[in-house]
């Protein structure tokens, strides 16, 4: 019964309002009021329970003890050994190579300070793969802190973060010496291995920070010399690379000039158009000879895009390939124990510009996918020749990467049957199989 009906009842019975009527009316209005109060209380209680449960859930979802990184160090060992210093927020604040191989590894990547330490560890791992360090080795990480609780918590975090990476092992072998953590014991053992005249008791009294400084001070002269030679070598190669890129960009400018003149002259003077086309053929001998205006018009339709895409890809190839050749050269020098002169081993020299001119293979009125496929084939052929000469693990990896990209084109059916049945495709694939099987 709602309030409106109650009011009508009260008005109708006010003249003879007696105890029984009053009790009857009150009995009608009490039940709704009681229900309303009970409903509101129930909602409050329910909200209270939900809030309590929510708080409990949040508290339970948080770790019992948050990881404290204060004054922590990570020793990252493969054969290259690198020391990370981590601040209280788990960010990388400093890193130090501990041997010459670490200098080589760090020369090829840019670690970022104030970045989460695990991101930077992954950079180290990926670069180690490039140099072939992880073919038959593991990455071992030692966690070091003066405070054993902090060290244990951080070690557990590392184990969880790299749980799904079979190439990473976090050292959790317990220390057998009281008051000395696992990580600190590793530092002391390494120092004693390198400098047996030191005292274990004396080293055990040193802070972790001092021990890491002592370790990083070893072989500084050797590492400094290796770094200086690599930096100088990379600077020299960068200059040569830029000169080659400028040469290809000059060709690109000439191509645009000749094409513009060709497009302008083809409707006005066919003989002049042929002269402009011959200028293009002087740059790219693989362009076919044409004798009719109709054929020239067909070629022009795709030639501009073909050439621009081709030259852009070759500049990218030069940029990436030069960097890989630098790595390969440094890797070869490393295998000679950093003795002798560090020299480039590469096909990327002045002859590369001639290769660019001779390597253009237009497929008439082909799709962009076919043109891109031709460029990939050409890159594969060039890197196969480099790998054939150097046997470099780095170039082997690059060849396999390009071959995988080629295979993805084929698997996705993006390439025409004409190209897959061409002599050029078959010759490059035969070259790949013969070389990589060996």
Beta strands, then each sheet from edge to edge (+ up, - down):
strand 1: 72-77
strand 2: 81-86
strand 3: 92-97
strand 4: 139-144
strand 5: 168-170
sheet 1: 3+ 2- 1+ 4- 5-
end
